[in-house]
Each structure stands twice: as structure tokens, then as C-alpha cells.
Amino acid sequence: MSDRSEDALIALRQIQRKTEQSSKRLAQMAGLTPSQLLVMQILSERGERSAGEVSKLTQLKHATITSLVDKLTARGLVSRRRCEEDRRRVWLTLLPEGEQVIQSAPDLLQDTFQERFSGLPDWHQAMLVSALERVASILDAEDLEAAPILDIGELDQNPGL
């Protein structure tokens, strides 16, 4: 194995480990996954939203949002109600307990990434995106569905194999 490929693999592993550490820290401090916290933050910032809107804003599948909301509802952090006019539509609202959890939760890793990435010059941003897209292609991962959330996912999720 060449030194450069080892360096690349080390960098990938470092990113993976940092994502795992961040997810575990959030789970320990707030009992949430990054995806759950992101849903709650959206509801905190934008108020009551439909599950479909939250799905679009997070770029997560509607079924994933349903599963996340099931867990958040069970914990008393989010409420849901059916739309009176269209029973297929579900409205989500952050409860006061959810707002308290958000206040005590650590920052999401993708927030740190976005802040630092946006501070880079445009040419550097383009170069990094291109390099990361190439890595995804090398690993035959470019067709995998992924949301812009740095999350290790739950252990019971199907990895899409």
C-alpha cells in the first residue's frame, strides 16, 4: 500500500471516528442522535411544521422522520397532530421539554463543519467537494442516499446492502 493511500485511509478513519465521538457525546449528554436533534432544532427555529416539510429540510426520508418523531414523541419532546383538512398530513411541534434538551445539547458536528467550511475561499471549497466526491466514487458510494448530517446512524438501521 502506498504512503498516499495510507494517508487517505487515515484521514477517512479520522473523520469516521470524529463522527462516532460526536454522536456518542450527544447521546450521553442529551440522549439524542444528531438526526433527532436536527429535527428538534428545525421545529425550534421555524415553529410547527409538517412531517413532509421536515423531511425536505433535513433531506431525510419521510419514513426516517416518522421513526425519529416516534422516539421524540415517546420522550415527550415533540408532539404530533393530524391536519384537520388533510388527514394524511401530520403537524409536528416542539414541546417545552424539547426546547430544554436543545439548550443543554452540544453543537452538532455538521454545524462546526459548515461554519469552518464557509470560511474557506470558494476555490478551496470547490476543491474539497470535488475530492470528497471522488473518494465516494472510488468507494462505489456515490449512488448511496445520504443526508447532510454527520451521524453514525442507529444500530438497528438497515445499511442498504
Secondary structure, DSSP 4 states (H G I P E B T S, - for coil): --HHHHHHHHHHHHHHHHHHHHHHHHHHHHS--HHHHHHHHHHHHH-SEEHHHHHHHHT--HHHHHHHHHHHHHTTSEEEEE-SS-TT-EEEEE-HHHHHHHHHSPPPHHHHHHHHHHTS-HHHHHHHHHHHHHHHHHTT-TTS---S------TTS----
